[in-house]
């Protein structure tokens, strides 16, 4: 018996999901599931590489790991609640520094900020629940564009020497290209252990790693 069948399936069913075959098993997409470990691996490497463990860094590490959990949950189950959480996790990471700056007006303590971030994530989950796949993707692209606009506006000339930020942007663009190829089923082999979506996970995790390094080591205070 498939445990996940008692929950509503992802809105992409039956024929609008990504390339990897969705198995009738506890782990629906093994390649995408195991590649989601990349988020935890890069999150831990990042956390260990930063000497000053500030409140912001701890919350960023939590958000990074939450995205890893959401990705595992989504590709294990391929149910709509899990897919909505996966997209909510993506938006949480992309909008993290703007939201944290806004929330810090009320409190700078770890636990209250964590509770507020979880409330924000819950609101994102409600927003993404039951939306069609490409509408979800489009919203994520819009948030990414807004986040990039905020960085350009606030950092100005400092961006010219922001090498880790340059690496993050280059990797995410390449990885997103692989994501789109996979979603559009270009050269798609549903039963292969090598999937474009899996490389998207690895690339996204690496990009978040570089972005975090830039924010916590090189970027002027925002």
Secondary structure in CASP SS format (residue, H / E / C, confidence):
PFRMAT SS
TARGET T0000
AUTHOR 0000-0000-0000
METHOD secondary structure of the structure
MODEL  1
X C 1.00
X C 1.00
X H 1.00
X H 1.00
X H 1.00
X H 1.00
X C 1.00
X C 1.00
X E 1.00
X C 1.00
X C 1.00
X C 1.00
X C 1.00
X C 1.00
X C 1.00
X C 1.00
X C 1.00
X C 1.00
X C 1.00
X C 1.00
X C 1.00
X C 1.00
X C 1.00
X C 1.00
X C 1.00
X C 1.00
X C 1.00
X C 1.00
X C 1.00
X H 1.00
X H 1.00
X H 1.00
X H 1.00
X H 1.00
X H 1.00
X C 1.00
X H 1.00
X H 1.00
X H 1.00
X H 1.00
X H 1.00
X H 1.00
X H 1.00
X H 1.00
X H 1.00
X H 1.00
X H 1.00
X H 1.00
X H 1.00
X C 1.00
X C 1.00
X C 1.00
X C 1.00
X C 1.00
X H 1.00
X H 1.00
X H 1.00
X H 1.00
X H 1.00
X H 1.00
X H 1.00
X H 1.00
X H 1.00
X H 1.00
X H 1.00
X H 1.00
X H 1.00
X H 1.00
X H 1.00
X H 1.00
X H 1.00
X H 1.00
X H 1.00
X H 1.00
X H 1.00
X H 1.00
X H 1.00
X C 1.00
X E 1.00
X H 1.00
X H 1.00
X H 1.00
X H 1.00
X H 1.00
X H 1.00
X H 1.00
X H 1.00
X H 1.00
X H 1.00
X H 1.00
X H 1.00
X H 1.00
X H 1.00
X H 1.00
X H 1.00
X H 1.00
X H 1.00
X H 1.00
X H 1.00
X H 1.00
X H 1.00
X H 1.00
X H 1.00
X C 1.00
X C 1.00
X C 1.00
X C 1.00
X C 1.00
X C 1.00
X H 1.00
X H 1.00
X H 1.00
X H 1.00
X H 1.00
X H 1.00
X H 1.00
X H 1.00
X H 1.00
X H 1.00
X H 1.00
X H 1.00
X H 1.00
X H 1.00
X H 1.00
X H 1.00
X H 1.00
X H 1.00
X H 1.00
X C 1.00
X C 1.00
X C 1.00
X C 1.00
X H 1.00
X H 1.00
X H 1.00
X H 1.00
X H 1.00
X H 1.00
X H 1.00
X H 1.00
X H 1.00
X H 1.00
X H 1.00
X H 1.00
X H 1.00
X H 1.00
X H 1.00
X H 1.00
X H 1.00
X H 1.00
X H 1.00
X H 1.00
X H 1.00
X H 1.00
X H 1.00
X H 1.00
X H 1.00
X H 1.00
X H 1.00
X H 1.00
X H 1.00
X C 1.00
X H 1.00
X H 1.00
X H 1.00
X H 1.00
X H 1.00
X H 1.00
X H 1.00
X H 1.00
X H 1.00
X H 1.00
X H 1.00
X H 1.00
X H 1.00
X H 1.00
X H 1.00
X H 1.00
X H 1.00
X H 1.00
X H 1.00
X H 1.00
X H 1.00
X C 1.00
X C 1.00
X C 1.00
X C 1.00
X C 1.00
X C 1.00
X C 1.00
X C 1.00
X C 1.00
X C 1.00
X C 1.00
X C 1.00
X H 1.00
X H 1.00
X H 1.00
X H 1.00
X H 1.00
X H 1.00
X H 1.00
X H 1.00
X H 1.00
X H 1.00
X H 1.00
X H 1.00
X H 1.00
X H 1.00
X H 1.00
X H 1.00
X H 1.00
X H 1.00
X H 1.00
X H 1.00
X H 1.00
X H 1.00
X H 1.00
X C 1.00
X C 1.00
X C 1.00
X C 1.00
END
